[in-house]
Amino acid sequence: MTKPFVRPATIDDMAQVQAIYAHHVMNGSGSFEIEPPDLAEMQRRLAEVQKRNLPFLVAETEGRVAGYAYANLYRTREAYRFTCEDSVYIDPACHKRGLGHALLEALIVDAGARGFKQMVAVIGGSDNSGSIRLHEKHGFARVGLLPKVGFKFDRWHDSVLMQKSL
Ligand SMILES: CC(C)(COP(=O)(O)OP(=O)(O)OC[C@H]1O[C@@H](n2cnc3c(N)ncnc32)[C@H](O)[C@@H]1OP(=O)(O)O)[C@@H](O)C(=O)NCCC(=O)NCCS
């Protein structure tokens, strides 16, 4: 497989981004959403991230968008303004091929260059070894665990908190 090409997302990418995210919302506990947001909502989220001067990136492989990552404010109150939270989602057909690595690496550099100082990952599920491993590899430290804060697919899910200084 060719090396993924990582670039800023545009509004035209949002249909593919919406499809990738919808899969994970419906099939996994990485996201605590239960109903997949529609295209208009994903376009609104892109605009919000861009307006806040944060990065929203896509990874293209074999000529199509196969994953995306973005950072948004960790919390919106003013004193949190240098702290962002990352999200990374990969097309299930392209897992374990380095797309997560390429996207998270680029996101960290981009958010740091924009003046953000801390990046927090709020990982859905203690059993989400892919996301935990990915963040460990990029220097995130495990800083907390919120047990049983999500209820999805008829069971409780933890949030694993990880953090990296940018
Ligand atoms: C987590 C996720 C983003 C990883 O993306 P990916 O492109 O498959 O990851 P990569 O191929 O770049 O691999 C990253 C590292 O994680 C490891 N990894 C990936 N999936 C794994 C899994 N299911 N179990 C254990 N380790 C896994 C890889 O081996 C690699 O580590 P290594 O360099 O030591 O080999 C992807 O599985 C995904 O979209 N998951 C569902 C959504 C989600 O939970 N997103 C995170 C929200 S914060």
The ligand as an SDF file (V2000), in Angstrom:
LIG
                    3D

 48 50  0  0  0  0  0  0  0  0999 V2000
   -7.5420    3.5610   16.5620 C   0  0  0  0  0  0  0  0  0  0  0  0
   -7.3950    3.7550   15.0770 C   0  0  0  0  0  0  0  0  0  0  0  0
   -7.5220    5.2400   14.7650 C   0  0  0  0  0  0  0  0  0  0  0  0
   -5.9850    3.2610   14.6610 C   0  0  0  0  0  0  0  0  0  0  0  0
   -5.8020    3.5560   13.2870 O   0  0  0  0  0  0  0  0  0  0  0  0
   -4.8980    2.6110   12.3450 P   0  0  0  0  0  0  0  0  0  0  0  0
   -4.6950    3.3190   11.0480 O   0  0  0  0  0  0  0  0  0  0  0  0
   -5.4780    1.2600   12.2880 O   0  0  0  0  0  0  0  0  0  0  0  0
   -3.5340    2.5890   13.1710 O   0  0  0  0  0  0  0  0  0  0  0  0
   -2.0600    2.3850   12.6470 P   0  0  0  0  0  0  0  0  0  0  0  0
   -2.0410    1.3550   11.5600 O   0  0  0  0  0  0  0  0  0  0  0  0
   -1.4510    3.7010   12.3120 O   0  0  0  0  0  0  0  0  0  0  0  0
   -1.3930    1.7640   13.9350 O   0  0  0  0  0  0  0  0  0  0  0  0
   -1.1520    2.5350   15.0950 C   0  0  0  0  0  0  0  0  0  0  0  0
   -0.6230    1.6320   16.1900 C   0  0  0  0  0  0  0  0  0  0  0  0
   -1.7340    1.0510   16.8590 O   0  0  0  0  0  0  0  0  0  0  0  0
   -1.6760   -0.3680   16.7450 C   0  0  0  0  0  0  0  0  0  0  0  0
   -3.0180   -0.8580   16.5340 N   0  0  0  0  0  0  0  0  0  0  0  0
   -3.8940   -0.4660   15.5770 C   0  0  0  0  0  0  0  0  0  0  0  0
   -5.0430   -1.1530   15.7110 N   0  0  0  0  0  0  0  0  0  0  0  0
   -4.8710   -1.9790   16.7700 C   0  0  0  0  0  0  0  0  0  0  0  0
   -5.7000   -2.9080   17.4380 C   0  0  0  0  0  0  0  0  0  0  0  0
   -6.9470   -3.1350   16.9960 N   0  0  0  0  0  0  0  0  0  0  0  0
   -5.2260   -3.5530   18.5160 N   0  0  0  0  0  0  0  0  0  0  0  0
   -3.9810   -3.3110   18.9750 C   0  0  0  0  0  0  0  0  0  0  0  0
   -3.1250   -2.4180   18.3950 N   0  0  0  0  0  0  0  0  0  0  0  0
   -3.5770   -1.7780   17.3080 C   0  0  0  0  0  0  0  0  0  0  0  0
   -0.7830   -0.6500   15.5700 C   0  0  0  0  0  0  0  0  0  0  0  0
   -0.1760   -1.9090   15.6680 O   0  0  0  0  0  0  0  0  0  0  0  0
    0.2060    0.4660   15.6860 C   0  0  0  0  0  0  0  0  0  0  0  0
    1.1610    0.2090   16.6920 O   0  0  0  0  0  0  0  0  0  0  0  0
    2.6250   -0.2260   16.2770 P   0  0  0  0  0  0  0  0  0  0  0  0
    3.2160    0.9620   15.5680 O   0  0  0  0  0  0  0  0  0  0  0  0
    3.2350   -0.5340   17.5870 O   0  0  0  0  0  0  0  0  0  0  0  0
    2.4770   -1.4140   15.3840 O   0  0  0  0  0  0  0  0  0  0  0  0
   -8.4330    2.9300   14.2620 C   0  0  0  0  0  0  0  0  0  0  0  0
   -8.3770    1.5840   14.6940 O   0  0  0  0  0  0  0  0  0  0  0  0
   -9.8460    3.4320   14.4070 C   0  0  0  0  0  0  0  0  0  0  0  0
  -10.3440    4.1930   13.5700 O   0  0  0  0  0  0  0  0  0  0  0  0
  -10.5330    2.9650   15.4740 N   0  0  0  0  0  0  0  0  0  0  0  0
  -11.9260    3.2740   15.7330 C   0  0  0  0  0  0  0  0  0  0  0  0
  -12.1680    4.6790   16.1400 C   0  0  0  0  0  0  0  0  0  0  0  0
  -11.4370    5.1000   17.3870 C   0  0  0  0  0  0  0  0  0  0  0  0
  -11.5070    4.4690   18.4170 O   0  0  0  0  0  0  0  0  0  0  0  0
  -10.7350    6.2350   17.2410 N   0  0  0  0  0  0  0  0  0  0  0  0
  -10.0140    6.8580   18.3160 C   0  0  0  0  0  0  0  0  0  0  0  0
  -10.8730    7.9100   18.9210 C   0  0  0  0  0  0  0  0  0  0  0  0
   -9.8710    8.9260   20.0380 S   0  0  0  0  0  0  0  0  0  0  0  0
  1  2  1  0
  2  3  1  0
  2  4  1  0
  2 36  1  0
  4  5  1  0
  5  6  1  0
  6  7  2  0
  6  8  1  0
  6  9  1  0
  9 10  1  0
 10 11  2  0
 10 12  1  0
 10 13  1  0
 13 14  1  0
 14 15  1  0
 15 16  1  0
 15 30  1  0
 16 17  1  0
 17 18  1  0
 17 28  1  0
 18 19  1  0
 18 27  1  0
 19 20  2  0
 20 21  1  0
 21 22  1  0
 21 27  2  0
 22 23  1  0
 22 24  2  0
 24 25  1  0
 25 26  2  0
 26 27  1  0
 28 29  1  0
 28 30  1  0
 30 31  1  0
 31 32  1  0
 32 33  2  0
 32 34  1  0
 32 35  1  0
 36 37  1  0
 36 38  1  0
 38 39  2  0
 38 40  1  0
 40 41  1  0
 41 42  1  0
 42 43  1  0
 43 44  2  0
 43 45  1  0
 45 46  1  0
 46 47  1  0
 47 48  1  0
M  END
$$$$
